[in-house]
Amino acid sequence: MKKHFIYASLALASFAMTACSDDKNEPVDEGNKDNQEQTSADLDYSSANATAWHNYMRQVSQLLVNDADQLYKAWTESYEGGESFADQFRRHDNAAYSSASSCIQQIIEGCVDIATEVGEAKIGEPYNLYRGGNTTAALYAVESWYSWHSIDDYSNNIISIRNAYNGSRDGSVAQASIKSLVAAADPALDAEVQNAIDAAYKAIKTDMPAPFRNNINKPEVLVAMEACASLGDVLDMKLRPVAIAFSEAQLQPVVENYVDRVVLPTYADLKAGNQALHNAVLAFIATPSDANMAACAQAWLDAREPWETSEAFLFGPVDALNLDPNMDSWPLDQDQIVQILTSGSFDDLNWNDSQDDDAIEAAQSVRGFHTLEYLIFKNGKARIVE
Protein backbone atom coordinates (compact mmCIF):
# COMPACT_ATOMS: atom_id res chain seq x y z
CA MET A 1 0.00 0.00 0.00
CA LYS A 2 1.59 3.23 -1.16
CA LYS A 3 0.93 6.14 1.17
CA HIS A 4 0.91 9.78 0.15
CA PHE A 5 0.98 12.52 2.75
CA ILE A 6 -1.61 15.19 1.97
CA TYR A 7 -3.20 15.80 5.35
CA ALA A 8 -3.02 19.59 5.04
CA SER A 9 -5.82 19.57 2.48
CA LEU A 10 -7.90 17.35 4.76
CA ALA A 11 -8.08 19.50 7.87
CA LEU A 12 -11.83 19.27 8.33
CA ALA A 13 -12.79 19.80 11.93
CA SER A 14 -16.16 18.09 11.80
CA PHE A 15 -14.70 14.57 11.53
CA ALA A 16 -12.10 15.17 14.21
CA MET A 17 -14.99 15.10 16.65
CA THR A 18 -15.85 11.50 15.72
CA ALA A 19 -12.41 9.91 15.86
CA CYS A 20 -12.21 7.66 18.91
CA SER A 21 -15.79 8.44 19.85
CA ASP A 22 -18.48 5.85 20.43
CA ASP A 23 -19.30 3.63 17.45
CA LYS A 24 -21.89 5.72 15.60
CA ASN A 25 -23.09 5.71 12.06
CA GLU A 26 -23.12 9.47 11.54
CA PRO A 27 -20.66 12.30 12.22
CA VAL A 28 -21.46 14.48 15.21
CA ASP A 29 -22.54 17.41 13.07
CA GLU A 30 -24.56 15.40 10.55
CA GLY A 31 -27.82 16.90 11.80
CA ASN A 32 -26.72 20.35 10.66
CA LYS A 33 -25.61 19.43 7.17
CA ASP A 34 -28.69 20.89 5.51
CA ASN A 35 -27.74 24.28 6.91
CA GLN A 36 -24.16 24.32 5.70
CA GLU A 37 -22.15 23.78 2.55
CA GLN A 38 -20.94 20.19 2.47
CA THR A 39 -17.21 19.60 2.70
CA SER A 40 -15.40 17.11 0.51
CA ALA A 41 -15.53 14.57 3.32
CA ASP A 42 -19.32 14.58 3.75
CA LEU A 43 -20.45 15.14 0.16
CA ASP A 44 -23.52 13.07 -0.68
CA TYR A 45 -24.63 11.35 -3.86
CA SER A 46 -27.59 13.26 -5.29
CA SER A 47 -29.61 13.74 -8.45
CA ALA A 48 -27.60 16.90 -9.11
CA ASN A 49 -24.25 15.11 -9.22
CA ALA A 50 -25.40 11.62 -10.24
CA THR A 51 -24.12 11.77 -13.82
CA ALA A 52 -20.65 12.92 -12.76
CA TRP A 53 -20.66 10.39 -9.91
CA HIS A 54 -21.51 7.57 -12.31
CA ASN A 55 -18.82 8.62 -14.77
CA TYR A 56 -16.22 8.71 -12.00
CA MET A 57 -17.22 5.29 -10.67
CA ARG A 58 -17.02 3.86 -14.18
CA GLN A 59 -13.60 5.37 -14.85
CA VAL A 60 -12.05 4.21 -11.58
CA SER A 61 -13.49 0.70 -11.69
CA GLN A 62 -12.30 0.27 -15.29
CA LEU A 63 -8.80 1.39 -14.29
CA LEU A 64 -8.82 -1.22 -11.51
CA VAL A 65 -9.74 -3.86 -14.08
CA ASN A 66 -6.93 -2.69 -16.34
CA ASP A 67 -4.35 -2.69 -13.55
CA ALA A 68 -5.27 -6.15 -12.25
CA ASP A 69 -5.25 -7.51 -15.80
CA GLN A 70 -1.82 -6.00 -16.49
CA LEU A 71 -0.48 -7.44 -13.25
CA TYR A 72 -1.81 -10.93 -13.94
CA LYS A 73 -0.48 -10.92 -17.50
CA ALA A 74 2.97 -9.83 -16.29
CA TRP A 75 3.08 -12.86 -13.98
CA THR A 76 1.57 -15.36 -16.39
CA GLU A 77 2.34 -14.24 -19.98
CA SER A 78 5.14 -11.75 -20.53
CA TYR A 79 7.13 -9.32 -18.44
CA GLU A 80 9.46 -6.63 -19.78
CA GLY A 81 9.30 -8.12 -23.25
CA GLY A 82 10.33 -11.61 -22.18
CA GLU A 83 8.82 -14.63 -20.52
CA SER A 84 6.41 -14.29 -17.64
CA PHE A 85 7.65 -13.06 -14.28
CA ALA A 86 6.46 -16.36 -12.79
CA ASP A 87 8.83 -18.26 -15.10
CA GLN A 88 11.66 -15.81 -14.37
CA PHE A 89 11.14 -16.24 -10.63
CA ARG A 90 10.88 -20.04 -10.84
CA ARG A 91 14.09 -20.30 -12.91
CA HIS A 92 15.95 -17.53 -11.04
CA ASP A 93 18.75 -17.31 -13.59
CA ASN A 94 18.63 -13.54 -13.99
CA ALA A 95 20.14 -10.42 -12.48
CA ALA A 96 17.35 -9.98 -9.94
CA TYR A 97 17.20 -13.61 -8.73
CA SER A 98 20.23 -15.84 -9.12
CA SER A 99 19.20 -18.80 -6.94
CA ALA A 100 16.28 -20.40 -5.17
CA SER A 101 17.77 -19.00 -1.97
CA SER A 102 17.54 -15.45 -3.35
CA CYS A 103 13.86 -16.08 -4.13
CA ILE A 104 13.22 -17.29 -0.59
CA GLN A 105 14.97 -14.20 0.71
CA GLN A 106 12.66 -12.04 -1.42
CA ILE A 107 9.60 -13.88 -0.11
CA ILE A 108 10.64 -13.33 3.50
CA GLU A 109 11.56 -9.70 2.86
CA GLY A 110 8.06 -9.16 1.51
CA CYS A 111 6.63 -10.61 4.70
CA VAL A 112 8.86 -8.44 6.88
CA ASP A 113 7.91 -5.34 4.90
CA ILE A 114 4.17 -5.80 5.30
CA ALA A 115 4.43 -6.74 8.99
CA THR A 116 6.39 -3.53 9.54
CA GLU A 117 4.02 -1.44 7.44
CA VAL A 118 0.92 -2.69 9.25
CA GLY A 119 2.41 -2.00 12.66
CA GLU A 120 4.29 1.23 12.01
CA ALA A 121 2.24 2.91 9.25
CA LYS A 122 -1.25 1.50 8.90
CA ILE A 123 -1.88 1.25 12.64
CA GLY A 124 1.01 3.18 14.14
CA GLU A 125 0.73 6.39 12.18
CA PRO A 126 -2.88 7.15 13.15
CA TYR A 127 -2.11 6.16 16.74
CA ASN A 128 0.95 8.40 16.97
CA LEU A 129 -0.82 11.33 15.32
CA TYR A 130 -3.69 11.02 17.73
CA ARG A 131 -1.39 10.73 20.74
CA GLY A 132 0.40 13.84 19.50
CA GLY A 133 -2.83 15.83 19.49
CA ASN A 134 -3.35 15.76 15.71
CA THR A 135 -6.77 14.13 15.90
CA THR A 136 -8.01 15.17 12.47
CA ALA A 137 -4.82 14.03 10.73
CA ALA A 138 -5.04 10.79 12.73
CA LEU A 139 -8.50 10.06 11.36
CA TYR A 140 -7.46 10.67 7.77
CA ALA A 141 -4.42 8.44 8.21
CA VAL A 142 -6.70 5.45 8.83
CA GLU A 143 -6.85 3.37 5.67
CA SER A 144 -10.32 2.26 4.52
CA TRP A 145 -12.20 4.45 6.98
CA TYR A 146 -15.02 5.27 4.56
CA SER A 147 -16.04 1.60 4.61
CA TRP A 148 -14.89 1.01 8.22
CA HIS A 149 -12.98 -1.96 6.82
CA SER A 150 -9.56 -1.13 8.27
CA ILE A 151 -9.25 -4.02 10.69
CA ASP A 152 -10.14 -6.53 7.97
CA ASP A 153 -7.55 -4.93 5.70
CA TYR A 154 -4.80 -5.18 8.29
CA SER A 155 -5.65 -8.72 9.41
CA ASN A 156 -5.70 -9.82 5.76
CA ASN A 157 -2.19 -8.42 5.45
CA ILE A 158 -1.16 -10.81 8.23
CA ILE A 159 -2.93 -13.61 6.34
CA SER A 160 -0.69 -12.76 3.38
CA ILE A 161 2.32 -13.56 5.61
CA ARG A 162 0.74 -16.81 6.77
CA ASN A 163 0.09 -17.82 3.17
CA ALA A 164 3.69 -17.14 2.15
CA TYR A 165 5.01 -19.16 5.10
CA ASN A 166 2.57 -22.07 4.69
CA GLY A 167 2.73 -22.17 0.90
CA SER A 168 -1.07 -22.23 0.66
CA ARG A 169 -4.05 -19.88 0.85
CA ASP A 170 -6.46 -21.87 3.04
CA GLY A 171 -4.46 -22.21 6.24
CA SER A 172 -3.17 -25.69 5.39
CA VAL A 173 0.56 -26.37 5.20
CA ALA A 174 1.99 -27.33 1.82
CA GLN A 175 4.66 -30.00 1.80
CA ALA A 176 6.80 -27.72 -0.37
CA SER A 177 6.75 -24.69 1.92
CA ILE A 178 9.07 -22.69 4.11
CA LYS A 179 7.09 -23.83 7.14
CA SER A 180 7.52 -27.54 6.33
CA LEU A 181 11.27 -27.18 5.90
CA VAL A 182 11.66 -25.19 9.11
CA ALA A 183 9.34 -27.46 11.12
CA ALA A 184 11.44 -30.49 10.19
CA ALA A 185 14.78 -28.82 10.90
CA ASP A 186 13.94 -26.58 13.87
CA PRO A 187 10.50 -27.19 15.42
CA ALA A 188 11.06 -24.54 18.08
CA LEU A 189 11.66 -21.86 15.43
CA ASP A 190 8.60 -22.98 13.49
CA ALA A 191 6.51 -22.68 16.65
CA GLU A 192 7.93 -19.22 17.30
CA VAL A 193 7.12 -18.04 13.78
CA GLN A 194 3.63 -19.54 13.89
CA ASN A 195 2.94 -18.03 17.31
CA ALA A 196 4.09 -14.60 16.11
CA ILE A 197 1.79 -14.78 13.07
CA ASP A 198 -1.14 -15.92 15.21
CA ALA A 199 -0.49 -13.26 17.85
CA ALA A 200 -0.40 -10.43 15.30
CA TYR A 201 -3.57 -11.67 13.63
CA LYS A 202 -5.42 -12.00 16.95
CA ALA A 203 -4.23 -8.62 18.21
CA ILE A 204 -5.68 -6.98 15.12
CA LYS A 205 -8.71 -9.02 14.11
CA THR A 206 -10.00 -10.13 17.51
CA ASP A 207 -8.74 -7.62 20.02
CA MET A 208 -8.69 -4.20 18.30
CA PRO A 209 -12.10 -2.54 18.77
CA ALA A 210 -13.90 -1.80 15.53
CA PRO A 211 -14.11 0.43 13.67
CA PHE A 212 -10.50 1.53 14.07
CA ARG A 213 -11.32 5.10 13.01
CA ASN A 214 -13.44 5.47 16.19
CA ASN A 215 -10.96 3.72 18.49
CA ILE A 216 -7.54 5.01 17.45
CA ASN A 217 -6.36 5.69 20.99
CA LYS A 218 -7.40 2.44 22.64
CA PRO A 219 -4.74 0.36 24.47
CA GLU A 220 -5.42 -2.64 22.23
CA VAL A 221 -4.06 -0.62 19.32
CA LEU A 222 -0.65 -0.33 20.95
CA VAL A 223 -0.68 -4.08 21.63
CA ALA A 224 -1.35 -4.73 17.93
CA MET A 225 1.53 -2.46 16.94
CA GLU A 226 3.86 -4.35 19.27
CA ALA A 227 2.66 -7.73 17.95
CA CYS A 228 3.41 -6.64 14.38
CA ALA A 229 6.86 -5.43 15.42
CA SER A 230 7.57 -8.75 17.12
CA LEU A 231 6.41 -10.63 14.03
CA GLY A 232 8.69 -8.57 11.80
CA ASP A 233 11.64 -9.21 14.09
CA VAL A 234 11.06 -12.98 14.19
CA LEU A 235 10.76 -13.15 10.41
CA ASP A 236 13.78 -10.97 9.75
CA MET A 237 16.26 -12.00 12.40
CA LYS A 238 15.33 -15.62 13.09
CA LEU A 239 13.47 -17.11 10.12
CA ARG A 240 15.44 -15.48 7.31
CA PRO A 241 18.94 -16.86 8.09
CA VAL A 242 17.58 -20.36 8.64
CA ALA A 243 15.35 -20.42 5.57
CA ILE A 244 17.93 -19.21 3.07
CA ALA A 245 20.48 -21.76 4.34
CA PHE A 246 18.58 -24.79 3.04
CA SER A 247 19.96 -26.40 -0.09
CA GLU A 248 18.88 -25.36 -3.57
CA ALA A 249 17.32 -28.80 -4.03
CA GLN A 250 15.18 -28.26 -0.94
CA LEU A 251 14.22 -24.68 -1.81
CA GLN A 252 13.37 -25.08 -5.50
CA PRO A 253 10.04 -26.89 -4.91
CA VAL A 254 9.17 -24.24 -2.31
CA VAL A 255 9.68 -21.45 -4.85
CA GLU A 256 7.59 -23.25 -7.46
CA ASN A 257 4.81 -24.04 -5.01
CA TYR A 258 4.78 -20.43 -3.77
CA VAL A 259 4.28 -19.12 -7.30
CA ASP A 260 1.69 -21.71 -8.30
CA ARG A 261 -0.37 -22.01 -5.11
CA VAL A 262 -0.06 -18.57 -3.53
CA VAL A 263 0.81 -15.78 -5.96
CA LEU A 264 -0.94 -16.80 -9.17
CA PRO A 265 -4.30 -17.78 -7.64
CA THR A 266 -4.31 -14.63 -5.50
CA TYR A 267 -3.77 -12.43 -8.55
CA ALA A 268 -6.35 -14.45 -10.50
CA ASP A 269 -8.87 -13.71 -7.74
CA LEU A 270 -7.88 -10.04 -7.80
CA LYS A 271 -8.46 -9.90 -11.54
CA ALA A 272 -11.84 -11.62 -11.23
CA GLY A 273 -12.82 -9.49 -8.23
CA ASN A 274 -12.00 -6.23 -9.97
CA GLN A 275 -14.00 -7.29 -13.01
CA ALA A 276 -16.97 -8.20 -10.78
CA LEU A 277 -16.65 -4.83 -9.07
CA HIS A 278 -16.69 -3.05 -12.42
CA ASN A 279 -19.74 -5.06 -13.46
CA ALA A 280 -21.52 -4.07 -10.24
CA VAL A 281 -20.70 -0.43 -10.93
CA LEU A 282 -22.12 -0.70 -14.46
CA ALA A 283 -25.29 -2.33 -13.09
CA PHE A 284 -25.67 0.50 -10.59
CA ILE A 285 -25.19 3.13 -13.28
CA ALA A 286 -27.82 1.45 -15.45
CA THR A 287 -30.29 1.29 -12.54
CA PRO A 288 -29.34 3.52 -9.58
CA SER A 289 -30.86 2.14 -6.40
CA ASP A 290 -29.94 1.47 -2.80
CA ALA A 291 -29.82 -2.25 -3.57
CA ASN A 292 -27.41 -1.78 -6.47
CA MET A 293 -25.22 0.59 -4.46
CA ALA A 294 -25.12 -2.05 -1.72
CA ALA A 295 -24.09 -4.59 -4.36
CA CYS A 296 -21.23 -2.27 -5.34
CA ALA A 297 -20.20 -2.08 -1.69
CA GLN A 298 -20.14 -5.88 -1.36
CA ALA A 299 -18.22 -6.22 -4.63
CA TRP A 300 -15.67 -3.69 -3.34
CA LEU A 301 -15.20 -5.72 -0.15
CA ASP A 302 -14.86 -8.95 -2.16
CA ALA A 303 -12.27 -7.44 -4.52
CA ARG A 304 -10.37 -5.91 -1.62
CA GLU A 305 -9.61 -9.25 0.06
CA PRO A 306 -7.27 -10.70 -2.60
CA TRP A 307 -5.47 -7.38 -2.83
CA GLU A 308 -4.80 -7.25 0.91
CA THR A 309 -3.74 -10.90 0.96
CA SER A 310 -1.24 -10.10 -1.82
CA GLU A 311 0.65 -7.44 0.13
CA ALA A 312 3.32 -9.85 1.34
CA PHE A 313 4.52 -10.05 -2.26
CA LEU A 314 4.65 -6.43 -3.40
CA PHE A 315 7.71 -7.12 -5.55
CA GLY A 316 8.21 -7.69 -9.25
CA PRO A 317 5.63 -6.26 -11.65
CA VAL A 318 3.34 -4.75 -9.01
CA ASP A 319 6.25 -2.59 -7.90
CA ALA A 320 8.11 -2.02 -11.16
CA LEU A 321 4.96 -1.12 -13.10
CA ASN A 322 3.74 1.23 -10.34
CA LEU A 323 0.56 -0.83 -9.94
CA ASP A 324 0.56 -0.78 -6.13
CA PRO A 325 0.02 2.99 -5.87
CA ASN A 326 -2.28 2.89 -8.90
CA MET A 327 -4.67 0.61 -7.03
CA ASP A 328 -4.03 1.39 -3.37
CA SER A 329 -2.73 4.93 -2.76
CA TRP A 330 -3.72 6.38 0.60
CA PRO A 331 -4.77 8.86 1.85
CA LEU A 332 -6.87 10.41 -0.89
CA ASP A 333 -6.97 13.97 -2.08
CA GLN A 334 -10.67 14.37 -1.35
CA ASP A 335 -10.77 17.98 -2.48
CA GLN A 336 -9.33 17.01 -5.87
CA ILE A 337 -11.83 14.15 -6.16
CA VAL A 338 -14.66 16.66 -5.73
CA GLN A 339 -13.04 18.98 -8.28
CA ILE A 340 -12.95 16.11 -10.76
CA LEU A 341 -16.59 15.36 -10.03
CA THR A 342 -17.36 19.00 -10.77
CA SER A 343 -15.16 19.41 -13.84
CA GLY A 344 -15.39 15.95 -15.37
CA SER A 345 -11.63 16.08 -16.01
CA PHE A 346 -11.05 12.34 -15.89
CA ASP A 347 -7.73 12.69 -17.69
CA ASP A 348 -6.45 13.71 -14.25
CA LEU A 349 -6.58 10.01 -13.31
CA ASN A 350 -3.99 9.04 -15.95
CA TRP A 351 -0.23 9.41 -15.92
CA ASN A 352 2.80 8.38 -17.97
CA ASP A 353 6.49 7.81 -17.32
CA SER A 354 7.47 11.18 -18.77
CA GLN A 355 5.77 13.00 -15.88
CA ASP A 356 7.54 13.88 -12.65
CA ASP A 357 6.85 12.05 -9.39
CA ASP A 358 4.52 14.75 -8.07
CA ALA A 359 2.30 14.58 -11.15
CA ILE A 360 2.19 10.78 -11.01
CA GLU A 361 1.31 10.76 -7.32
CA ALA A 362 -1.39 13.37 -7.90
CA ALA A 363 -3.03 11.10 -10.48
CA GLN A 364 -2.73 8.02 -8.27
CA SER A 365 -4.33 9.77 -5.29
CA VAL A 366 -7.62 10.22 -7.17
CA ARG A 367 -8.05 6.67 -8.49
CA GLY A 368 -7.84 3.11 -7.17
CA PHE A 369 -9.69 1.20 -4.48
CA HIS A 370 -9.96 4.08 -2.05
CA THR A 371 -11.36 6.59 -4.52
CA LEU A 372 -14.03 4.05 -5.39
CA GLU A 373 -14.53 3.42 -1.68
CA TYR A 374 -15.21 7.16 -1.24
CA LEU A 375 -17.80 7.04 -4.03
CA ILE A 376 -19.52 3.90 -2.71
CA PHE A 377 -19.34 4.14 1.11
CA LYS A 378 -20.11 6.68 3.77
CA ASN A 379 -19.75 6.13 7.50
CA GLY A 380 -19.22 2.40 7.12
CA LYS A 381 -22.25 1.75 4.94
CA ALA A 382 -23.17 1.84 1.26
CA ARG A 383 -24.24 5.32 0.25
CA ILE A 384 -27.94 6.17 0.13
CA VAL A 385 -29.53 6.62 -3.27
CA GLU A 386 -33.25 6.70 -2.57
Secondary structure, DSSP 4 states (H G I P E B T S, - for coil): --B---GGGG--HHHHTTTTS---SS-TTGGGGGGSPPPGGG----TTTHHHHHHHHHHHHHHHHHHHHHHHHHHHTEETTEE-HHHHHHH--SSS--SHHHHHHHHHHHHHHHHHIIIIIIIHHHHHHHHTT-HHHHHHTSTTTTTT-HHHHHHHHHHHHHHHHHTSSSS---SSSHHHHHHHH-HHHHHHHHHHHHHHHIIIIIIS-SSGGG-TT-HHHHHHHHHHHHHHHIIIIIIHHHHTTS-HHHHHHHHHHHIIIIIHHHHHHHHHHHHHHHHHHHHHHHS--HHHHHHHHHHHHHHHHHHHTTGGG--THHHHTTHHHHHH-BS--HHHHHHHHHH--GGGG---TTS-HHHHHHHHTTSHHHHHHHHHEETTEEPP--
